[in-house]
Amino acid sequence: MNTLLLNIQEAEKLNDLSTIISILSIGFVTILILLTISLFEVYKQKKRIIYLEKKLKLKQ
């Protein structure tokens, strides 16, 4: 009976560990997605600045 109780406790620890790993993985993926979105926004703004600079040079 004692070994059964130990096995149940070990299973709960493993379940907790897998839950923590899942939460950390979801957080990591979320951070990667947010970084990708913000880098894309910076890229779009940079292209816009280059376009406006060219347009301004053509006017002068």
C-alpha positions in Angstrom: 0.0 0.0 0.0 2.9 2.3 0.8 4.5 1.9 -2.6 1.1 2.6 -4.3 0.9 5.9 -2.4 4.4 6.8 -3.4 3.6 6.0 -7.1 0.5 8.2 -6.9 2.6 11.1 -5.4 5.3 10.6 -8.1 2.6 10.7 -10.8 1.2 13.9 -9.3 4.7 15.5 -9.4 5.1 14.5 -13.0 1.7 15.9 -13.9 2.6 19.2 -12.1 5.9 19.3 -14.0 4.2 18.7 -17.4 1.7 21.4 -16.6 4.5 23.8 -15.7 6.3 22.9 -18.9 3.1 23.4 -21.0 2.5 26.8 -19.4 6.1 27.9 -20.1 5.9 26.6 -23.7 2.7 28.6 -24.3 4.3 31.7 -22.8 7.4 31.3 -24.9 5.4 30.9 -28.1 3.3 33.9 -27.2 6.4 36.0 -26.7 7.8 34.9 -30.0 4.5 35.8 -31.8 4.5 39.2 -30.1 8.1 39.9 -31.1 7.4 38.8 -34.7 4.4 41.2 -34.9 6.4 44.1 -33.4 9.3 43.5 -35.8 6.9 43.4 -38.7 5.5 46.8 -37.6 9.0 48.2 -37.4 9.7 46.9 -40.9 6.5 48.5 -42.2 7.4 51.9 -40.6 10.9 51.7 -42.0 9.6 51.1 -45.5 7.1 54.0 -45.1 9.9 56.4 -44.0 12.0 55.4 -47.0 9.1 56.0 -49.3 8.3 59.4 -47.8 12.0 60.4 -48.0 12.0 59.5 -51.7 8.8 61.4 -52.3 10.2 64.4 -50.5 13.3 64.4 -52.6 11.3 64.2 -55.8 9.3 67.3 -54.8 12.5 69.3 -54.2 
